[in-house]
Amino acid sequence: MRNFTTAFFALLTLLAALGAPDQCVAENHYVNNQTGDDRRDGRSPDLTGLASGPFRTIAKALQVAQRGDRIILAKTKEPYRESVTLQASRHSGLLTQPFILEGNGATLDGSRLIPEAAWQSVPNRPGLFRYQPRFKSHLLLYLHGRPGPRVTVPPDATEVPELAPLQWCLFRGHVYFRVEADNIPAAYVLSATALPVGITLYEARHIQIRNLVVQGFRLDGINAHDSVFDANLLSLNCRGNGRSGISVGGASRVRVEACLVGNNGLAQLRTEGHSRTLVVNCDLIDDDPAAPAVVKQGGHVVIQKAAAQPAPAP
């Protein structure tokens, strides 16, 4: 009888375990690009002891993170200058426990400073300077850490257009920039999009990326490349990326909520393949005709605004 009772309760325990929701113990991995060190364990936001404290790079946190974990960035005075990838089951979550990248308002920046010596004055055009970038496609110029005002040049143009002070354009493989009166390019902090993609998602699911500025990348701020399911992009500011702020492709399923997406080169939101994208209560800024709010090269997009709140009862 005792053996039967023991076996019966063991069976009940097994059935309960099988019926329980899929979950695991999530760990926090802290990152601080000023006080952190990739030789530490990443388990604390502050330096404690000889080994405990934050990592310096997001890439290191992703190396040690496991399914359902959280990566938590410190907002510092300096941007995180990295290009990272969340891939497959290691960077996936569970249905009730997503893998989280918490930005806390930090900035992920893919731009690089333009050397002062790279600029040359344009003959017979006072105040106009130019330089030849290494990467010419999808390039954007940054002025003091923000996208500079761009003038789009028609494909059939035969000469550089007139630029107002602080405007720039791309013409025949060169970037042209007009300075203010009696200035030179060295008087400004000028940078350009350089790293390819801010955050690439590939074959991962149950993900949240939130509270992060993603800017200055040569292609996309966020790229859900393929087979990305249940990805939630929350309260992001994707600006000044060379091709698009957010790109969703392949068979991916992505929800974009409460995000600001603007000043990107060719599209604010770009979709392709058989992807499905839900956009909820976002600002897709399309002030530049050359960079519309949505560019569809395939895929399905639904845009929803937040429902109006009912008026209070008198």
C-alpha positions as CSV (number, residue, x, y, z in Angstrom):
1,M,0.0,0.0,0.0
2,R,2.8,2.4,0.9
3,N,4.5,1.7,-2.5
4,F,1.2,2.4,-4.3
5,T,0.7,5.7,-2.4
6,T,4.3,6.8,-3.1
7,A,4.0,6.0,-6.8
8,F,0.6,7.8,-6.9
9,F,1.9,11.0,-5.4
10,A,5.0,10.8,-7.7
11,L,2.7,10.6,-10.7
12,L,0.7,13.6,-9.5
13,T,3.9,15.6,-9.0
14,L,5.0,14.7,-12.6
15,L,1.7,15.7,-14.1
16,A,1.7,19.0,-12.2
17,A,5.2,19.8,-13.5
18,L,4.2,19.0,-17.0
19,G,1.1,21.2,-16.7
20,A,2.9,24.1,-15.1
21,P,3.7,27.2,-17.2
22,D,7.1,27.2,-18.9
23,Q,9.4,29.2,-16.7
24,C,13.0,29.5,-15.6
25,V,15.0,31.5,-13.1
26,A,15.9,34.8,-14.8
27,E,19.2,36.5,-14.1
28,N,20.0,40.2,-14.4
29,H,23.2,41.2,-16.3
30,Y,24.2,44.9,-15.7
31,V,26.2,47.0,-18.1
32,N,27.8,50.4,-17.6
33,N,30.1,51.7,-20.3
34,Q,31.9,54.1,-17.9
35,T,32.4,52.2,-14.7
36,G,32.0,48.6,-16.0
37,D,34.6,46.0,-16.9
38,D,34.1,42.9,-19.0
39,R,36.3,41.0,-16.6
40,R,33.7,41.4,-13.9
41,D,30.6,39.1,-13.4
42,G,27.9,41.6,-14.4
43,R,25.7,40.7,-11.5
44,S,25.6,44.1,-9.8
45,P,25.0,47.6,-11.1
46,D,27.8,48.8,-8.7
47,L,31.4,47.8,-8.1
48,T,31.4,45.5,-5.1
49,G,34.4,43.4,-4.1
50,L,37.1,42.3,-6.5
51,A,35.0,40.6,-9.2
52,S,31.4,41.8,-8.8
53,G,30.1,44.7,-10.8
54,P,28.7,45.7,-14.2
55,F,30.1,44.7,-17.6
56,R,31.4,47.5,-19.9
57,T,29.8,46.2,-23.1
58,I,26.4,44.9,-24.2
59,A,28.2,42.3,-26.3
60,K,29.8,40.7,-23.1
61,A,26.4,40.6,-21.4
62,L,25.0,38.8,-24.4
63,Q,27.8,36.3,-24.3
64,V,26.8,35.1,-20.8
65,A,23.1,35.7,-20.9
66,Q,20.7,32.7,-21.1
67,R,17.1,32.1,-22.0
68,G,14.7,34.5,-20.2
69,D,17.4,36.7,-18.7
70,R,17.5,40.5,-18.5
71,I,20.2,42.8,-19.7
72,I,20.1,46.2,-17.9
73,L,22.0,49.2,-19.2
74,A,23.0,52.2,-17.1
75,K,22.3,55.5,-18.7
76,T,25.6,57.4,-18.8
77,K,26.9,60.6,-20.4
78,E,28.5,58.5,-23.2
79,P,26.6,56.4,-25.8
80,Y,27.2,52.7,-26.1
81,R,29.1,52.4,-29.4
82,E,28.4,48.8,-30.4
83,S,26.5,46.7,-32.9
84,V,24.9,43.6,-31.3
85,T,22.9,40.6,-32.2
86,L,20.2,38.7,-30.3
87,Q,20.0,35.2,-31.8
88,A,18.3,31.9,-31.4
89,S,17.2,30.3,-28.1
90,R,20.0,31.7,-26.0
91,H,18.6,35.2,-26.4
92,S,14.9,34.2,-26.4
93,G,12.5,34.2,-23.6
94,L,9.4,32.3,-22.6
95,L,5.8,33.1,-23.3
96,T,5.3,34.6,-19.8
97,Q,9.0,35.6,-19.2
98,P,10.5,37.5,-22.1
99,F,14.2,38.1,-22.7
100,I,14.6,41.8,-21.9
101,L,17.1,44.4,-23.0
102,E,16.3,47.4,-20.7
103,G,17.9,50.6,-21.9
104,N,16.9,53.0,-19.1
105,G,17.1,55.9,-21.6
106,A,20.7,55.1,-22.7
107,T,21.9,55.7,-26.3
108,L,23.3,53.1,-28.7
109,D,25.2,55.0,-31.3
110,G,26.8,53.7,-34.5
111,S,28.3,57.0,-35.8
112,R,32.0,57.8,-36.0
113,L,33.8,61.2,-35.9
114,I,35.0,62.5,-39.2
115,P,38.8,63.5,-39.0
116,E,39.4,67.2,-39.4
117,A,42.0,66.5,-42.0
118,A,39.4,64.7,-44.2
119,W,37.6,68.0,-45.1
120,Q,38.7,70.0,-48.1
121,S,37.4,73.4,-49.2
122,V,35.5,73.5,-52.5
123,P,37.1,76.0,-55.0
124,N,35.1,79.1,-55.8
125,R,32.4,78.1,-53.2
126,P,33.3,80.1,-50.0
127,G,32.2,78.3,-46.9
128,L,31.6,75.0,-48.7
129,F,33.6,71.9,-47.7
130,R,33.6,68.3,-48.7
131,Y,35.0,64.9,-47.8
132,Q,34.9,61.4,-49.3
133,P,33.4,58.8,-47.0
134,R,34.5,55.2,-47.0
135,F,30.9,54.0,-47.1
136,K,28.8,56.1,-49.5
137,S,25.4,54.3,-49.5
138,H,22.9,55.2,-46.7
139,L,25.2,57.7,-45.2
140,L,23.9,60.4,-42.8
141,L,25.9,63.3,-41.4
142,Y,25.7,64.1,-37.7
143,L,26.1,67.6,-36.3
144,H,26.9,67.8,-32.5
145,G,25.5,64.4,-31.9
146,R,22.2,64.8,-33.9
147,P,21.3,64.2,-37.5
148,G,22.2,67.3,-39.5
149,P,19.8,69.0,-41.9
150,R,20.1,67.2,-45.2
151,V,19.4,68.5,-48.8
152,T,18.4,65.7,-51.1
153,V,20.1,65.9,-54.5
154,P,18.1,64.7,-57.6
155,P,19.7,61.8,-59.5
156,D,20.1,64.0,-62.6
157,A,21.8,66.9,-60.9
158,T,25.0,68.1,-62.5
159,E,26.4,70.3,-59.7
160,V,26.2,70.7,-56.0
161,P,23.1,72.6,-54.9
162,E,23.2,75.8,-52.9
163,L,23.4,74.9,-49.2
164,A,22.4,77.1,-46.3
165,P,24.8,77.2,-43.3
166,L,24.9,73.8,-41.5
167,Q,23.1,72.0,-44.3
168,W,24.8,69.0,-46.0
169,C,24.2,66.8,-49.1
170,L,25.7,63.7,-50.7
171,F,26.8,64.3,-54.3
172,R,28.9,62.1,-56.5
173,G,30.5,60.1,-53.7
174,H,31.3,63.2,-51.5
175,V,29.6,64.7,-48.5
176,Y,29.3,68.5,-48.9
177,F,28.8,70.7,-45.8
178,R,28.4,74.5,-45.5
179,V,29.8,76.1,-42.5
180,E,28.7,79.4,-40.9
181,A,30.4,82.6,-41.7
182,D,34.1,82.7,-40.8
183,N,34.1,79.1,-39.6
184,I,35.7,75.8,-40.7
185,P,34.6,72.2,-40.2
186,A,36.9,71.9,-37.2
187,A,34.5,74.3,-35.3
188,Y,31.9,71.6,-35.2
189,V,31.5,68.1,-33.9
190,L,30.9,66.2,-37.2
191,S,30.3,62.5,-37.4
192,A,28.7,60.0,-39.9
193,T,26.9,56.7,-39.8
194,A,29.4,53.9,-39.6
195,L,28.5,50.6,-37.9
196,P,26.0,48.6,-40.0
197,V,23.0,47.8,-37.6
198,G,22.3,48.7,-34.0
199,I,20.5,45.6,-32.9
200,T,19.9,42.6,-35.1
201,L,17.3,40.0,-34.1
202,Y,17.5,36.5,-35.7
203,E,15.6,33.4,-35.0
204,A,14.7,34.6,-31.5
205,R,11.3,34.8,-29.8
206,H,9.6,36.4,-26.7
207,I,11.8,39.4,-26.6
208,Q,11.4,43.0,-25.2
209,I,13.7,45.9,-26.1
210,R,12.7,49.0,-24.3
211,N,13.7,52.6,-23.3
212,L,16.6,53.0,-25.6
213,V,17.8,55.5,-28.2
214,V,19.2,53.8,-31.3
215,Q,21.0,56.2,-33.7
216,G,23.8,56.6,-36.2
217,F,23.9,53.2,-37.9
218,R,24.6,52.9,-41.6
219,L,21.6,50.6,-42.3
220,D,19.0,50.1,-39.6
221,G,18.6,51.0,-35.9
222,I,16.7,47.7,-35.3
223,N,16.6,44.9,-37.8
224,A,14.3,41.8,-37.1
225,H,16.0,39.9,-39.9
226,D,14.0,36.6,-40.0
227,S,12.1,34.1,-37.8
228,V,11.7,36.5,-35.0
229,F,8.4,35.9,-33.1
230,D,6.7,37.8,-30.3
231,A,9.3,40.7,-30.3
232,N,8.1,43.8,-28.6
233,L,9.9,47.2,-29.2
234,L,8.7,49.5,-26.5
235,S,9.5,53.3,-26.0
236,L,12.4,53.4,-28.4
237,N,13.8,56.4,-30.2
238,C,15.2,55.2,-33.5
239,R,16.6,58.3,-35.3
240,G,19.2,59.2,-37.8
241,N,20.0,55.8,-39.2
242,G,21.1,55.5,-42.8
243,R,18.4,53.2,-44.2
244,S,15.6,52.8,-41.6
245,G,14.8,53.2,-38.0
246,I,13.2,49.8,-37.7
247,S,13.3,47.0,-40.3
248,V,11.2,43.8,-40.2
249,G,11.8,41.0,-42.6
250,G,11.5,37.3,-43.4
251,A,8.7,35.7,-41.4
252,S,9.1,37.8,-38.3
253,R,6.3,39.0,-36.1
254,V,7.0,42.3,-34.3
255,R,5.0,44.8,-32.2
256,V,6.3,48.4,-32.1
257,E,4.7,50.4,-29.3
258,A,5.1,54.0,-28.1
259,C,8.2,54.6,-30.2
260,L,9.5,57.7,-31.9
261,V,11.0,56.9,-35.3
262,G,12.3,59.8,-37.4
263,N,15.1,61.4,-39.4
264,N,16.1,58.1,-40.9
265,G,17.6,58.0,-44.4
266,L,15.1,56.0,-46.6
267,A,12.3,54.9,-44.4
268,Q,11.2,55.2,-40.8
269,L,9.7,51.7,-40.8
270,R,10.8,49.2,-43.5
271,T,9.2,45.8,-44.0
272,E,9.8,42.9,-46.4
273,G,9.2,39.2,-47.0
274,H,6.3,37.6,-45.2
275,S,6.7,39.7,-42.0
276,R,3.8,41.1,-39.9
277,T,4.3,44.3,-37.9
278,L,1.9,45.9,-35.5
279,V,2.5,49.6,-34.8
280,V,0.7,51.0,-31.7
281,N,0.7,54.6,-30.6
282,C,4.0,55.5,-32.4
283,D,5.2,58.7,-34.1
284,L,6.7,57.9,-37.5
285,I,8.0,61.2,-38.6
286,D,8.0,61.6,-42.4
287,D,9.0,65.3,-42.9
288,D,11.5,64.3,-45.6
289,P,9.7,63.1,-48.8
290,A,12.8,60.9,-49.5
291,A,12.1,59.0,-46.3
292,P,8.4,58.1,-45.9
293,A,6.9,56.7,-42.7
294,V,6.6,53.2,-44.1
295,V,8.3,51.5,-47.0
296,K,6.9,48.1,-47.8
297,Q,8.9,45.7,-49.9
298,G,6.6,42.9,-48.7
299,G,5.1,42.1,-45.4
300,H,2.0,43.3,-43.7
301,V,1.7,46.4,-41.5
302,V,-1.1,47.5,-39.2
303,I,-0.9,50.9,-37.6
304,Q,-3.1,51.7,-34.5
305,K,-3.4,54.8,-32.5
306,A,-4.2,54.7,-28.8
307,A,-7.9,54.7,-28.2
308,A,-9.4,58.0,-27.0
309,Q,-10.2,57.9,-23.3
310,P,-13.9,58.4,-22.5
311,A,-14.9,61.8,-21.0
312,P,-15.4,61.7,-17.2
313,A,-19.0,61.6,-16.0
314,P,-20.4,65.0,-15.0
